[in-house]
């Protein structure tokens, strides 16, 4: 279970909120359409996760920190 996620995008720190999947996906897609800088961490099952952060270009610096309890 994920307990926290923090990411840094070009030196700015963002702390994630843990939310229900459908609500999180809808908010992520809304932010993409408004050209904001969202991130989405999804649990895919069997200790497999997918992290989406947009937009990221070649000159961007992105760092993530994920904390979970097994």
C-alpha positions in Angstrom: 0.0 0.0 0.0 1.3 3.4 -1.0 1.6 5.7 2.0 3.1 8.8 0.3 4.5 10.2 -2.9 6.5 13.3 -3.4 8.0 14.5 -6.7 10.2 17.4 -7.7 9.8 19.0 -11.2 12.4 21.5 -12.1 13.2 22.1 -8.5 9.6 22.6 -7.3 8.3 20.1 -4.8 4.9 18.5 -5.1 3.2 16.2 -2.5 0.6 13.8 -3.8 -2.8 13.1 -2.4 -4.0 9.5 -2.0 -7.4 9.2 -3.6 -9.8 6.8 -5.2 -8.6 5.7 -8.7 -11.5 7.1 -10.8 -11.4 10.5 -9.0 -7.6 10.7 -9.4 -7.7 9.8 -13.1 -10.4 12.3 -13.8 -8.5 15.1 -12.0 -5.2 14.1 -13.8 -6.9 14.3 -17.2 -8.5 17.6 -16.4 -5.2 19.1 -15.4 -3.6 17.8 -18.6 -6.3 19.5 -20.7 -5.5 22.8 -18.9 -1.7 22.4 -19.5 -1.0 22.1 -15.8 1.8 19.8 -14.5 0.0 16.8 -13.0 1.3 13.4 -11.9 -0.6 10.1 -11.4 0.6 7.0 -9.6 -1.6 4.0 -10.3 -1.5 0.5 -8.7 -1.8 -2.1 -11.4 -1.7 -5.2 -9.2 1.0 -7.6 -8.0 3.2 -4.8 -6.6 3.3 -3.1 -10.1 2.8 0.6 -10.3 2.7 3.1 -13.1 3.8 6.8 -12.7 2.7 9.4 -15.2 4.2 12.9 -15.0 3.6 15.4 -17.9 4.9 17.4 -19.5 8.5 16.3 -19.3 11.0 17.5 -21.9 14.6 16.8 -22.4 15.7 19.8 -20.3 13.4 19.0 -17.3 14.6 17.5 -14.1 12.2 15.1 -12.4 12.8 13.3 -9.2 10.3 11.0 -7.3 10.1 9.6 -3.8 7.5 6.9 -3.1 6.9 5.3 0.3 4.9 2.1 0.7 4.2 -0.6 3.2 4.3 -4.2 2.0 
